[in-house]
Each structure stands twice: as structure tokens, then as C-alpha cells.
Amino acid sequence: MSLPTLCRTETDLLGPRDIPAETYFGIHTLRAVENFPITGTPISIYPDLIRALAVIKQAAALANAELGLLSAQRAEAIAMACREIREGRLHEFFVVDVIQGGAGTSTNMNANEVIANRALELMGYPKGDYKALHPNEHVNLSQSTNDVYPTALKIAAYAGVMRLIDAMAHLRHAFEEKVVEFREIIKMGRTQLQDAVPMTLGQEFSTYAVMLGEDEQRLREATSLICEINMGATAIGTGLNAPPGYAACVCRHLVELTGIPLQTAVNLVEATQDCGSFVQLSGVLKRVAVKLSKTCNDLRLLSSGPRAGFNEINLPPMQAGSSIMPGKVNPVIPEVVNQVAFEVIGNDMTISFAAEAGQLQLNAFEPVIAHSLFKSVNHLEAACRVLADRCVTGITANAARLRGMVENSIGIVTALNPHIGYVNATTIAKEALETGASVYDLVIKRGLLDKARLDEILAPAALTGGT
């Protein structure tokens, strides 16, 4: 027989409810958990968001104390509770669903209640003794969900994007190492999946490194947009119930606490309703995903086979590939990265619709923007690291096969155009296709070039631009 759970009673505008005595959240969080059983995923799945909420409440407490609105005792208790949350404590009490109605109010109140109850403990009061320190009147002082929540999303997104950039750099370095390793290996380039002209495998891999480097820069540019915040806007941007100087003061404390170059928006009414920075960031994430997926398509194609495909490179075998076909090994790492890319592209569509759906002075759909954005950032980071560590670093080249395809390819006739003329080159190409003879042998047989000159023209450095 289980003992009855001890409870405390809290009351809101809808009436009283019993809350388990030892829990740190309160009545608003309880109602939100009941109202939004949507994904089964609590906001604590995103620690960056929880830490962002905590640092905002910490900065607000410091600003309110500095401006004479909050006692030193309450401000210090709130700040101490926030520091603990930033260090990873109490995250299990952030329980509201990631998808929720109310424009993020449930998330904001979840934070207010957890911080208030921990601060009460630090002051020597029991949880729920809100006369001593109240979630709304003290933790949420000079604030609204409508400035706290979007600012938290931006701070959390900034942290996540910085990790993503690091992961992309890690993957780029893995490709750059292959550029050096493969720089002398000649192969056929292809356009529209048809033989084109020779290149080196190093040149092919260099494109993947360059694309990543470009997108690292695009992400850095996008982060500058999410550094503009609307703290001090309160409900709709007019700053109602926030004292003069609060916006600048709280922003200064946030910069000091986070090290992020945050700036207060020039027009807080506009900043409170506008989700353009999230749309921009998501668009760049989609760009990263599209190009990363194209890279993985190439890796899967180049490694196809091993007997009946391209078989130009070998991906490191990671697991048995089939429950029925013995010996089969699949390109599982590029495949999983492809799937992350598909998800990110879908998330971008969700963010676009949610940003468009806002009305007048507020966008009520920022929770789904947050969920979609954080998934994109976190999954892309993981995908880049997995692709680097479990695939790219272990790629090897089938150099003999690559050279053999160059020597037997009709594509090398393009290099002879300036020396034997287009008509002769076309004739040689046609005969080579019909007879299976090599272009090299046919040129010598017809006396169009001598062997020494032909070898000079078809030298790897000449064919590939010497890189």
C-alpha cells in the first residue's frame, strides 16, 4: 500500500489545484502539462533553451535590483537559483510540452515557477510560499512572455549554431585531409552522369570542403540577426510596466553573463512581432542541409558496387547491410545524413508557415518555430560529426580502377581538340565507342600525333590543371 503524496495547494484565476509538495513547478505548469499532451517531449530536451531562460531571469533580477525595483535579498536568491539551472540542475522540472498554445507563456511560467520555488528554498521558505517571493511579481518583474520567450530562443539558437559551426569545421578538416591524400589520383569527371574530362579525386573532394567553409560563413552572418533582442518590450513592444532604462540595463547584464554580442532592437514593437531572423537562420540551415545531402549522394554513388557500380572509393564498413544478402555492406552513414537533411528541409517549411501565420503585434506560433529550429541545429551538428568520424576519415580510393577508367574513357578526347581538331576528335571518339579501342591507340594509329606529344598532352598535370 503506497503512502499518500504530500501536496501543497496553489491557486490561479481558474481556482485551486494540489501540487506535489516536493516539485519545483507550480499550478500554471501543471495546467500546461494537462492541456498540451502533444509530443510527449518536454522542453528540457533542449538544455540550451532552459539555460537561456535562466540567464534571462538572472539578468532581469540584476537589472530590477539595480533600478531599485527588487530587494537585494530577492534578487540574489533568484540569481542563485538561475545559476544552478545554468549549471544543469533542476532541468527535470521543465516539463511542459515543446508544442504548446499560448505563444510560449507556459514555458515562461514553467521557468518562473521553478526559479521562484528554488529561490524560496534558498531564502529559507517552503516551496509555494509566494508571499515571500512570487513567480510573476518578482521572477517575471518588468517582463512578459513576449520579450522573454523570443529572446530565449535567440540565445539558445546562438549557442547551438556555434556548436554546429564547430562540427562543420570538423567535417571540413576531414575532407581537407582527403584532398591532400587524393591529390595525385586521376579519375574521370562526369556531367549528367556521363563521362566528361579528367580531374583528380583530390579536386572532387575539395569541393565538399569548400562548400562547408562557405556555409560556416553564411551561418556566422545569420547569427548576427539573432543577436537583436526585444527585452524590455514587455507585452507588445511599448515597454508597459518596465521602468525607464530597463531595456538597456537588462541587455547589458545579458551580454556580461552570456558573452553574446546582444543588442536591443531599435523598434521594440516591430521586434516583438517579427520572426524574420528565425526564417533567415532556418533558410541557411536548409542551405547547409541541401549541400550536405548532395555530398552524401556523391559519396554513395562513387562507392556503389563493389562489382556492379562505380566502385571508385570505399566507405569504411560500419555494419552488416542485409538480413538476407550475405556480405552486403550499405553506406549507412551517408544515408542517415541524407535523412537529417530531409528533416531540416521540412523544418524550414514549418518555420516559414509559422512565421507567416503571426497576426498584428505578436506571433503565437513561436513554440513550433523553436522546436523545429532546435531540431535542425542539433541534428545537423550530430550528422556532421558522425559523417566526419564514421565515414570520411576512413574513405580509401581505388586508384588503379580510377586510372583505368581515364585511359579507357572517350572523355579524354576533349583534351585533344586543340591539337587534332574537332572533326578528327569526333571521328576518333566514334571509332573508339564502336570498336572498344582506346583513344590513345587510335590517335597514334592514324598518325595524328606522335607518342611523345600525346603523352605530354595527356599527362595528369596537364589534364587537371596541375592541382
Stockholm file with secondary structure:
# STOCKHOLM 1.0

chainA/1-467         MSLPTLCRTETDLLGPRDIPAETYFGIHTLRAVENFPITGTPISIYPDLIRALAVIKQAAALANAELGLLSAQRAEAIAMACREIREGRLHEFFVVDVIQGGAGTSTNMNANEVIANRALELMGYPKGDYKALHPNEHVNLSQSTNDVYPTALKIAAYAGVMRLIDAMAHLRHAFEEKVVEFREIIKMGRTQLQDAVPMTLGQEFSTYAVMLGEDEQRLREATSLICEINMGATAIGTGLNAPPGYAACVCRHLVELTGIPLQTAVNLVEATQDCGSFVQLSGVLKRVAVKLSKTCNDLRLLSSGPRAGFNEINLPPMQAGSSIMPGKVNPVIPEVVNQVAFEVIGNDMTISFAAEAGQLQLNAFEPVIAHSLFKSVNHLEAACRVLADRCVTGITANAARLRGMVENSIGIVTALNPHIGYVNATTIAKEALETGASVYDLVIKRGLLDKARLDEILAPAALTGGT
#=GR chainA/1-467 SS CCCCCCEEEEEETTEEEEEETTCSCCHHHHHHHHHCCSSSCBGGGCHHHHHHHHHHHHHHHHHHHHTTSSCHHHHHHHHHHHHHHHTTTTGGGCCSBSSCSSTTHHHHHHHHHHHHHHHHHHHTCCTTCTTTSCIIIIITTTCCHHHHHHHHHHHHHHHHHHHHHHHHHHHHHHHHHHHHHTTTCEEEEEETTEEEEEEEHHHHHHHHHHHHHHHHHHHHHHHHHTTEECTTCTTTSSCTTCCTTHHHHHHHHHHHHHCCCCEECSCHHHHHHCCHHHHHHHHHHHHHHHHHHHHHHHHHHHTCCSSSSCCCEECCCCSCCCSSSTTCCCCHHHHHHHHHHHHHHHHHHHHHHHHHTCBTTBCTTHHHHHHHHHHHHHHHHHHHHHHHHHTGGGCEECHHHHHHHHHTCGGGHHHHHHHHCHHHHHHHHHHHHHHCCCHHHHHHHTTSSCHHHHHHHTCHHHHHTTC
#=GC SS_cons         CCCCCCEEEEEETTEEEEEETTCSCCHHHHHHHHHCCSSSCBGGGCHHHHHHHHHHHHHHHHHHHHTTSSCHHHHHHHHHHHHHHHTTTTGGGCCSBSSCSSTTHHHHHHHHHHHHHHHHHHHTCCTTCTTTSCIIIIITTTCCHHHHHHHHHHHHHHHHHHHHHHHHHHHHHHHHHHHHHTTTCEEEEEETTEEEEEEEHHHHHHHHHHHHHHHHHHHHHHHHHTTEECTTCTTTSSCTTCCTTHHHHHHHHHHHHHCCCCEECSCHHHHHHCCHHHHHHHHHHHHHHHHHHHHHHHHHHHTCCSSSSCCCEECCCCSCCCSSSTTCCCCHHHHHHHHHHHHHHHHHHHHHHHHHTCBTTBCTTHHHHHHHHHHHHHHHHHHHHHHHHHTGGGCEECHHHHHHHHHTCGGGHHHHHHHHCHHHHHHHHHHHHHHCCCHHHHHHHTTSSCHHHHHHHTCHHHHHTTC
//
